[in-house]
Amino acid sequence: MWVSSFISLRASRKATCSRIVIPGLGAGQLPDGSTILIAADRRSRLRGLAGLDRLPADHALLIERCRSVHTAGMRFALDLLWLDGAGAVIRLDAHVRPRRLRTCLRARAVIETGAARGERFAAQLAAARE
């Protein structure tokens, strides 16, 4: 898994998100302590963050091998950070509202986080890669 080079992974197959347990998700940490949940199986990749009322400010979801994201079933807007094969941010789609579809053909993965938090996560990813 290429992301493991700059995010230290935990062995757990269940990740907690402010008392929410999401089966099928692993988790990694950025240098500032932010948590990136990792969609590890088909069901968690399809569902993503749909159905959650909110996402804690220091959490995001990584979906590897992904070039397209839907926001069907979302209850809040997202910032999408599209990553290339080396894990560098190549595009940021800010404030993507529910019931939308976004695609980035150059991307190899995407990080979903709450609206207005994408730039902070992009900076942390860049710092972690150095």
C-alpha positions as CSV (number, residue, x, y, z in Angstrom):
1,M,0.0,0.0,0.0
2,W,1.8,3.2,-1.2
3,V,0.2,5.4,1.5
4,S,1.9,3.5,4.2
5,S,5.2,5.3,3.3
6,F,3.9,8.6,4.8
7,I,1.0,7.6,7.1
8,S,1.8,5.2,10.0
9,L,-0.9,2.6,10.0
10,R,-2.5,0.8,12.9
11,A,-3.3,-2.9,12.9
12,S,-7.0,-2.5,13.8
13,R,-9.6,-3.3,11.2
14,K,-12.2,-1.1,13.0
15,A,-11.7,2.6,13.3
16,T,-13.4,4.8,15.8
17,C,-14.7,8.2,14.8
18,S,-16.0,10.1,17.9
19,R,-17.9,7.0,19.2
20,I,-18.8,5.8,15.8
21,V,-17.4,2.4,14.9
22,I,-17.0,1.9,11.2
23,P,-16.4,-1.8,10.2
24,G,-14.0,-2.4,7.4
25,L,-11.9,0.7,8.1
26,G,-8.3,0.9,9.2
27,A,-6.8,4.2,10.4
28,G,-3.6,6.2,10.0
29,Q,-2.2,9.3,11.7
30,L,-0.7,12.4,10.3
31,P,2.1,14.3,12.1
32,D,-0.4,16.8,13.7
33,G,-2.4,13.9,15.2
34,S,-5.2,14.0,12.5
35,T,-6.7,10.7,11.7
36,I,-7.2,9.3,8.2
37,L,-9.6,6.4,8.1
38,I,-8.8,4.0,5.3
39,A,-11.7,2.3,3.3
40,A,-10.4,-1.2,3.4
41,D,-13.2,-3.3,1.8
42,R,-15.7,-2.9,-1.0
43,R,-18.6,-2.0,1.2
44,S,-16.7,0.8,3.1
45,R,-15.4,2.1,-0.3
46,L,-18.9,2.3,-1.7
47,R,-20.5,3.8,1.4
48,G,-17.7,6.2,2.3
49,L,-19.0,8.9,4.7
50,A,-22.7,8.6,3.7
51,G,-25.1,8.5,6.5
52,L,-22.9,10.3,9.1
53,D,-24.3,13.5,10.6
54,R,-20.9,15.1,10.7
55,L,-17.2,14.2,10.6
56,P,-14.8,15.4,13.4
57,A,-12.6,18.2,12.3
58,D,-9.4,16.1,12.6
59,H,-10.7,13.1,10.6
60,A,-10.8,12.2,6.9
61,L,-11.4,9.2,4.7
62,L,-8.8,7.8,2.3
63,I,-10.1,5.7,-0.7
64,E,-7.3,4.1,-2.7
65,R,-7.6,3.2,-6.4
66,C,-10.3,5.8,-6.8
67,R,-10.9,8.3,-9.6
68,S,-14.5,9.2,-9.0
69,V,-16.6,10.1,-5.9
70,H,-20.3,10.4,-5.3
71,T,-21.9,12.3,-2.5
72,A,-25.2,10.4,-2.5
73,G,-26.5,10.0,1.0
74,M,-24.2,12.7,2.4
75,R,-25.6,15.1,5.1
76,F,-22.7,17.6,4.8
77,A,-20.4,19.1,2.2
78,L,-17.0,17.6,1.6
79,D,-13.5,18.8,0.5
80,L,-11.9,16.2,-1.9
81,L,-8.2,15.9,-2.1
82,W,-7.2,14.0,-5.2
83,L,-3.8,12.2,-4.9
84,D,-1.4,10.9,-7.6
85,G,0.4,7.6,-7.5
86,A,3.1,9.1,-5.2
87,G,0.6,10.4,-2.7
88,A,0.9,14.1,-3.7
89,V,-2.2,16.2,-3.9
90,I,-2.9,17.1,-7.5
91,R,-6.3,18.7,-7.1
92,L,-8.6,20.0,-4.3
93,D,-12.4,20.1,-4.9
94,A,-13.7,22.4,-2.2
95,H,-17.2,22.4,-0.7
96,V,-18.7,19.6,-2.8
97,R,-22.4,19.5,-1.8
98,P,-24.5,16.3,-1.3
99,R,-25.9,14.5,-4.3
100,R,-22.9,15.4,-6.6
101,L,-20.4,13.4,-8.6
102,R,-16.7,14.4,-9.0
103,T,-14.1,12.7,-11.1
104,C,-10.3,13.2,-11.5
105,L,-8.8,10.9,-14.2
106,R,-5.2,11.7,-13.1
107,A,-5.9,10.6,-9.5
108,R,-5.0,7.3,-8.0
109,A,-6.7,7.9,-4.6
110,V,-8.9,10.5,-2.9
111,I,-9.2,11.8,0.6
112,E,-12.6,13.0,1.8
113,T,-12.9,15.5,4.6
114,G,-15.4,18.0,5.8
115,A,-15.8,21.3,3.9
116,A,-13.2,23.9,4.6
117,R,-10.7,21.4,6.0
118,G,-9.1,20.3,2.7
119,E,-6.2,22.8,2.7
120,R,-5.2,21.8,6.2
121,F,-5.1,18.1,5.3
122,A,-3.2,18.9,2.1
123,A,-0.6,20.8,4.1
124,Q,-0.2,17.9,6.6
125,L,0.1,15.4,3.8
126,A,2.9,17.5,2.2
127,A,4.7,17.8,5.5
128,A,4.4,14.0,6.1
129,R,5.9,13.3,2.7
130,E,9.0,15.4,3.3
